[in-house]
Each structure stands twice: as structure tokens, then as C-alpha cells.
């Protein structure tokens, strides 16, 4: 059995990241820095977790472990200009769950911003 390789162009990641950030800035999207008022401070910004979710849908990734592997592989592009080490698999999984993103049931915001990805999800 051959191993399925998922590839995405670096240019697509860069352009989509820029578009995604611009959209969130234009819409004054709140970027929480903690869970509630007393929760621990987030080390990784919310938009970054959301963007990883977008990439996972683009690549049709079906498990949290694969999402983490993808995030690590493309970390230099995903976290460009942030000086952050790659997020741990457990922390990424917990943060993705908080934004209601599950590998087989993606977060709704993804298809609202990128309707072209909804068609890809079925296959």
C-alpha cells in the first residue's frame, strides 16, 4: 500500500495567510489572549489555530495527529514573523476543539470564508 502524500504550495499558504489576517483585521475579529477572564494566557494566537484548521481542510486531513504533523511541516510559513516554536500536538488538539474544529467535522467559519473548500470535504 502506498503512503498518501499531501502537498500544498508555499505560495498558496502565504497568500491565504495574508488574506485571512486582513479579513480578521477588517472585521475586528476579537483575538482572545486567554480562556475566559481567569484562564491561562494563550501562547499561540487564536488566528494561528484557526489558520491551521483552514489548512487541514484544504489538505483533507482526517486526524489531529496528521494536523499536527502538517502544522509542524509548514510551521515556518504558518507562523511567519511570530518567533514561536511549533505547538505541541496536545495543545493544538485542545485549541482546535475550543474553536469547534474536528478533523471530520470542520469549523463552520472555514466554509464561510473559503466556500470553495466545502466541495473538497466530501472526498
N, CA, C and O of each residue as an XYZ file, in Angstrom:
492
protein
N       0.845     -1.175      0.000
C       0.000      0.000      0.000
C       0.898      1.248      0.000
O       1.827      1.348      0.801
N       0.619      2.176     -0.882
C       1.421      3.387     -0.949
C       0.924      4.410      0.057
O      -0.261      4.476      0.384
N       1.861      5.195      0.530
C       1.538      6.223      1.510
C       1.001      7.448      0.781
O       1.577      7.890     -0.213
N      -0.102      7.993      1.277
C      -0.722      9.156      0.654
C       0.031     10.410      1.090
O       0.141     10.696      2.283
N       0.541     11.145      0.124
C       1.279     12.366      0.420
C       0.414     13.566      0.090
O      -0.144     13.671     -1.002
N       0.314     14.461      1.044
C      -0.469     15.678      0.832
C       0.500     16.831      0.666
O       1.386     17.037      1.496
N       0.329     17.569     -0.392
C       1.184     18.723     -0.655
C       0.327     19.950     -0.879
O      -0.810     19.860     -1.345
N       0.883     21.079     -0.545
C       0.224     22.354     -0.745
C       1.319     23.343     -1.124
O       2.433     23.262     -0.606
N       1.019     24.262     -2.008
C       2.057     25.187     -2.438
C       2.342     26.226     -1.361
O       1.439     26.703     -0.673
N       3.604     26.559     -1.235
C       4.010     27.577     -0.263
C       3.374     28.920     -0.607
O       3.020     29.698      0.278
N       3.237     29.175     -1.890
C       2.616     30.420     -2.332
C       1.156     30.489     -1.872
O       0.695     31.541     -1.427
N       0.422     29.363     -1.977
C      -0.976     29.340     -1.536
C      -1.052     29.635     -0.042
O      -1.897     30.414      0.397
N      -0.165     29.010      0.743
C      -0.163     29.244      2.190
C       0.092     30.725      2.481
O      -0.622     31.331      3.280
N       1.095     31.303      1.844
C       1.433     32.713      2.085
C       0.290     33.642      1.698
O      -0.075     34.532      2.466
N      -0.274     33.440      0.516
C      -1.358     34.304      0.052
C      -2.610     34.149      0.921
O      -3.260     35.138      1.260
N      -2.937     32.933      1.272
C      -4.128     32.679      2.077
C      -3.940     33.201      3.493
O      -4.880     33.725      4.090
N      -2.753     33.065      4.027
C      -2.463     33.596      5.370
C      -2.639     35.110      5.381
O      -3.253     35.662      6.295
N      -2.099     35.781      4.365
C      -2.238     37.241      4.274
C      -3.707     37.639      4.151
O      -4.165     38.555      4.833
N      -4.447     36.946      3.279
C      -5.872     37.226      3.100
C      -6.634     36.995      4.412
O      -7.469     37.811      4.802
N      -6.343     35.893      5.078
C      -7.004     35.526      6.318
C      -6.768     36.586      7.394
O      -7.703     37.004      8.078
N      -5.521     37.015      7.538
C      -5.183     38.050      8.538
C      -5.869     39.375      8.204
O      -6.407     40.035      9.093
N      -5.855     39.766      6.933
C      -6.519     41.005      6.513
C      -8.008     40.948      6.823
O      -8.578     41.910      7.338
N      -8.637     39.820      6.509
C     -10.062     39.662      6.767
C     -10.357     39.808      8.261
O     -11.276     40.532      8.645
N      -9.589     39.129      9.093
C      -9.818     39.205     10.538
C      -9.599     40.625     11.064
O     -10.327     41.081     11.946
N      -8.610     41.311     10.530
C      -8.363     42.706     10.948
C      -9.493     43.622     10.501
O      -9.960     44.460     11.273
N      -9.934     43.464      9.258
C     -11.007     44.299      8.711
C     -12.320     44.122      9.465
O     -13.085     45.072      9.632
N     -12.570     42.914      9.913
C     -13.834     42.628     10.603
C     -13.710     42.794     12.116
O     -14.636     42.464     12.858
N     -12.563     43.305     12.573
C     -12.309     43.491     14.009
C     -12.552     42.209     14.801
O     -13.143     42.226     15.881
N     -12.086     41.108     14.240
C     -12.229     39.824     14.902
C     -11.502     39.862     16.246
O     -10.322     40.209     16.303
N     -12.189     39.513     17.313
C     -11.514     39.526     18.622
C     -10.509     38.381     18.703
O     -10.844     37.233     18.410
N      -9.313     38.685     19.090
C      -8.275     37.674     19.214
C      -8.017     37.460     20.703
O      -7.125     38.085     21.275
N      -8.800     36.573     21.335
C      -8.677     36.399     22.785
C      -7.270     35.966     23.177
O      -6.606     35.227     22.450
N      -6.831     36.436     24.333
C      -5.500     36.050     24.779
C      -5.541     35.079     25.954
O      -4.505     34.721     26.513
N      -6.760     34.655     26.326
C      -6.909     33.671     27.397
C      -8.279     33.024     27.333
O      -9.171     33.493     26.627
N      -8.433     31.943     28.078
C      -9.716     31.261     28.169
C     -10.533     31.980     29.231
O     -10.199     31.918     30.414
N     -11.591     32.654     28.829
C     -12.417     33.401     29.778
C     -11.646     34.559     30.391
O     -10.690     35.054     29.795
N     -12.051     34.987     31.564
C     -11.377     36.105     32.221
C     -10.251     35.647     33.139
O      -9.344     36.423     33.442
N     -10.300     34.409     33.579
C      -9.310     33.932     34.540
C      -8.429     32.814     34.013
O      -7.489     32.392     34.686
N      -8.726     32.331     32.814
C      -7.974     31.200     32.268
C      -6.532     31.561     31.962
O      -6.142     32.727     32.009
N      -5.747     30.540     31.647
C      -4.337     30.794     31.328
C      -4.194     31.590     30.022
O      -5.012     31.469     29.110
N      -3.144     32.395     29.959
C      -2.874     33.190     28.762
C      -2.439     32.261     27.624
O      -1.642     31.344     27.820
N      -2.981     32.521     26.432
C      -2.591     31.743     25.258
C      -1.191     32.151     24.807
O      -0.871     33.338     24.743
N      -0.378     31.175     24.503
C       0.952     31.425     23.958
C       0.860     31.564     22.434
O       1.629     32.303     21.821
N      -0.089     30.843     21.838
C      -0.295     30.874     20.393
C      -1.587     31.637     20.109
O      -2.625     31.323     20.692
N      -1.540     32.643     19.213
C      -2.748     33.434     18.951
C      -3.877     32.594     18.334
O      -3.639     31.607     17.639
N      -5.090     33.019     18.612
C      -6.284     32.311     18.138
C      -6.314     32.217     16.612
O      -6.670     31.175     16.062
N      -5.944     33.296     15.932
C      -5.979     33.294     14.467
C      -5.055     32.220     13.904
O      -5.345     31.636     12.861
N      -3.950     31.958     14.585
C      -2.997     30.952     14.126
C      -3.623     29.557     14.177
O      -3.450     28.759     13.255
N      -4.341     29.273     15.243
C      -5.026     27.987     15.379
C      -6.105     27.863     14.296
O      -6.276     26.805     13.690
N      -6.824     28.960     14.069
C      -7.866     28.968     13.040
C      -7.257     28.722     11.657
O      -7.830     27.998     10.843
N      -6.106     29.321     11.396
C      -5.464     29.150     10.102
C      -4.997     27.705      9.907
O      -5.096     27.161      8.807
N      -4.500     27.097     10.957
C      -4.119     25.678     10.880
C      -5.346     24.835     10.531
O      -5.248     23.879      9.762
N      -6.493     25.187     11.094
C      -7.734     24.471     10.764
C      -8.067     24.621      9.282
O      -8.469     23.653      8.637
N      -7.904     25.818      8.740
C      -8.154     26.055      7.311
C      -7.256     25.154      6.470
O      -7.723     24.502      5.536
N      -5.972     25.119      6.798
C      -5.042     24.284      6.041
C      -5.412     22.807      6.132
O      -5.276     22.070      5.155
N      -5.880     22.375      7.299
C      -6.246     20.961      7.443
C      -7.416     20.590      6.548
O      -7.484     19.468      6.047
N      -8.337     21.524      6.342
C      -9.464     21.266      5.434
C      -8.973     21.270      3.988
O      -9.366     20.415      3.193
N      -8.134     22.211      3.657
C      -7.578     22.282      2.291
C      -6.885     20.958      1.930
O      -6.992     20.478      0.801
N      -6.182     20.385      2.899
C      -5.442     19.149      2.650
C      -6.239     17.876      2.971
O      -5.718     16.767      2.855
N      -7.510     18.046      3.379
C      -8.388     16.909      3.696
C      -7.797     16.001      4.773
O      -7.842     14.778      4.647
N      -7.254     16.586      5.810
C      -6.630     15.825      6.887
C      -7.703     15.322      7.839
O      -8.609     16.068      8.211
N      -7.602     14.059      8.234
C      -8.679     13.399      8.979
C      -8.371     13.084     10.441
O      -9.239     12.543     11.126
N      -7.173     13.397     10.954
C      -6.882     13.136     12.367
C      -6.107     14.310     12.961
O      -5.440     15.059     12.248
N      -6.210     14.451     14.281
C      -5.473     15.513     14.963
C      -3.961     15.317     14.841
O      -3.214     16.287     14.719
N      -3.517     14.071     14.872
C      -2.078     13.798     14.745
C      -1.574     14.246     13.378
O      -0.494     14.828     13.275
N      -2.347     13.979     12.331
C      -1.955     14.416     10.982
C      -1.984     15.941     10.878
O      -1.145     16.529     10.195
N      -2.943     16.585     11.550
C      -2.996     18.051     11.535
C      -1.729     18.600     12.177
O      -1.130     19.547     11.667
N      -1.323     18.009     13.290
C      -0.103     18.468     13.961
C       1.122     18.257     13.080
O       1.989     19.127     12.990
N       1.186     17.115     12.441
C       2.318     16.824     11.544
C       2.381     17.858     10.417
O       3.457     18.353     10.081
N       1.232     18.178      9.843
C       1.174     19.193      8.782
C       1.612     20.554      9.318
O       2.394     21.253      8.674
N       1.109     20.933     10.495
C       1.449     22.226     11.084
C       2.951     22.340     11.329
O       3.548     23.390     11.091
N       3.546     21.269     11.798
C       4.993     21.255     12.038
C       5.762     21.368     10.726
O       6.758     22.087     10.637
N       5.293     20.658      9.720
C       5.967     20.670      8.415
C       5.969     22.066      7.787
O       6.963     22.477      7.188
N       4.862     22.789      7.925
C       4.741     24.108      7.307
C       4.859     25.250      8.323
O       4.452     26.376      8.036
N       5.409     24.967      9.500
C       5.432     25.945     10.584
C       6.094     27.266     10.180
O       5.607     28.333     10.554
N       7.188     27.214      9.429
C       7.881     28.448      9.031
C       6.964     29.389      8.253
O       7.091     30.608      8.370
N       6.059     28.849      7.474
C       5.113     29.671      6.716
C       3.898     30.051      7.559
O       3.427     31.187      7.503
N       3.398     29.100      8.336
C       2.209     29.335      9.149
C       2.473     30.405     10.204
O       1.660     31.310     10.392
N       3.600     30.302     10.884
C       3.920     31.206     11.996
C       4.962     32.261     11.594
O       5.722     32.750     12.430
N       4.981     32.591     10.331
C       5.946     33.575      9.817
C       5.902     34.859     10.645
O       4.826     35.376     10.946
N       7.075     35.363     11.009
C       7.243     36.613     11.772
C       6.748     36.528     13.214
O       6.578     37.570     13.847
N       6.510     35.347     13.756
C       5.978     35.246     15.118
C       6.994     34.779     16.159
O       6.735     34.927     17.353
N       8.111     34.235     15.769
C       9.123     33.734     16.709
C       8.543     32.743     17.712
O       8.814     32.827     18.910
N       7.754     31.818     17.218
C       7.153     30.789     18.063
C       7.676     29.416     17.664
O       7.874     29.127     16.484
N       7.892     28.588     18.660
C       8.231     27.186     18.394
C       6.948     26.475     17.995
O       5.863     26.921     18.370
N       7.041     25.379     17.243
C       5.822     24.635     16.880
C       5.019     24.226     18.112
O       5.578     23.847     19.141
N       3.731     24.309     17.988
C       2.805     23.966     19.059
C       2.810     22.458     19.270
O       2.989     21.699     18.318
N       2.617     22.027     20.494
C       2.574     20.590     20.776
C       1.281     19.994     20.213
O       0.294     20.699     20.001
N       1.312     18.690     19.979
C       0.132     18.026     19.427
C      -1.055     18.138     20.385
O      -2.180     18.393     19.956
N      -0.805     17.949     21.657
C      -1.898     18.016     22.636
C      -2.492     19.420     22.722
O      -3.712     19.583     22.745
N      -1.627     20.431     22.770
C      -2.138     21.800     22.863
C      -2.900     22.188     21.597
O      -3.933     22.853     21.673
N      -2.394     21.773     20.431
C      -3.087     22.061     19.181
C      -4.458     21.384     19.159
O      -5.454     22.003     18.785
N      -4.505     20.131     19.556
C      -5.779     19.401     19.598
C      -6.776     20.103     20.523
O      -7.940     20.280     20.162
N      -6.326     20.498     21.705
C      -7.206     21.188     22.661
C      -7.708     22.516     22.110
O      -8.880     22.855     22.272
N      -6.831     23.262     21.463
C      -7.222     24.562     20.913
C      -8.157     24.406     19.715
O      -9.086     25.197     19.550
N      -7.923     23.398     18.881
C      -8.816     23.145     17.753
C     -10.211     22.769     18.256
O     -11.214     23.198     17.685
N     -10.274     21.983     19.306
C     -11.570     21.614     19.877
C     -12.294     22.847     20.411
O     -13.518     22.938     20.313
N     -11.547     23.795     20.976
C     -12.160     25.011     21.521
C     -12.798     25.874     20.433
O     -13.759     26.598     20.694
N     -12.267     25.795     19.224
C     -12.880     26.560     18.119
C     -13.860     25.684     17.333
O     -14.283     26.037     16.232
N     -14.209     24.542     17.917
C     -15.177     23.596     17.326
C     -14.713     23.028     15.989
O     -15.516     22.817     15.080
N     -13.415     22.783     15.880
C     -12.887     22.165     14.664
C     -12.485     20.729     15.002
O     -11.636     20.479     15.858
N     -13.118     19.814     14.307
C     -12.803     18.399     14.446
C     -12.421     17.902     13.057
O     -13.023     18.327     12.071
N     -11.450     17.025     12.957
C     -10.970     16.600     11.635
C     -12.053     16.148     10.659
O     -11.955     16.425      9.464
N     -13.069     15.468     11.139
C     -14.113     15.002     10.227
C     -15.338     15.907     10.223
O     -16.293     15.660      9.487
N     -15.313     16.952     11.042
C     -16.396     17.931     11.090
C     -15.775     19.317     11.307
O     -15.721     19.807     12.435
N     -15.308     19.939     10.227
C     -14.594     21.206     10.341
C     -15.446     22.347     10.911
O     -16.675     22.332     10.843
N     -14.747     23.324     11.470
C     -15.397     24.517     12.000
C     -16.138     25.245     10.880
O     -15.649     25.313      9.753
N     -17.298     25.780     11.183
C     -18.168     26.423     10.197
C     -17.503     27.643      9.545
O     -17.701     27.892      8.356
N     -16.716     28.401     10.316
C     -16.118     29.621      9.766
C     -15.286     29.340      8.521
O     -15.169     30.206      7.654
N     -14.712     28.155      8.415
C     -13.846     27.817      7.277
C     -14.627     27.899      5.968
O     -14.145     28.475      4.992
N     -15.825     27.329      5.946
C     -16.612     27.324      4.720
C     -17.286     28.668      4.469
O     -17.663     28.974      3.338
N     -17.436     29.463      5.511
C     -17.962     30.819      5.319
C     -16.920     31.701      4.644
O     -17.257     32.527      3.796
N     -15.667     31.527      5.015
C     -14.583     32.324      4.428
C     -14.049     31.734      3.134
O     -13.645     32.467      2.231
N     -14.047     30.416      3.047
C     -13.485     29.714      1.894
C     -14.501     28.708      1.365
O     -14.309     27.502      1.522
N     -15.587     29.184      0.736
C     -16.634     28.261      0.284
C     -16.130     27.207     -0.703
O     -16.715     26.129     -0.798
N     -15.067     27.497     -1.429
C     -14.530     26.530     -2.386
C     -13.997     25.275     -1.702
O     -13.871     24.235     -2.347
N     -13.686     25.350     -0.422
C     -13.171     24.178      0.290
C     -14.271     23.198      0.673
O     -13.993     22.023      0.916
N     -15.509     23.660      0.731
C     -16.617     22.795      1.139
C     -16.801     21.641      0.146
O     -17.084     20.515      0.556
N     -16.644     21.904     -1.128
C     -16.786     20.861     -2.145
C     -15.737     19.778     -1.961
O     -16.001     18.603     -2.213
N     -14.551     20.170     -1.522
C     -13.444     19.225     -1.373
C     -13.626     18.303     -0.191
O     -13.055     17.212     -0.162
N     -14.415     18.723      0.789
C     -14.529     17.969      2.024
C     -15.163     16.605      1.828
O     -14.853     15.676      2.574
N     -16.021     16.463      0.870
C     -16.719     15.197      0.668
C     -15.830     14.042      0.254
O     -16.164     12.895      0.548
N     -14.700     14.294     -0.424
C     -13.913     13.195     -0.961
C     -12.778     12.811     -0.257
O     -12.078     11.886     -0.670
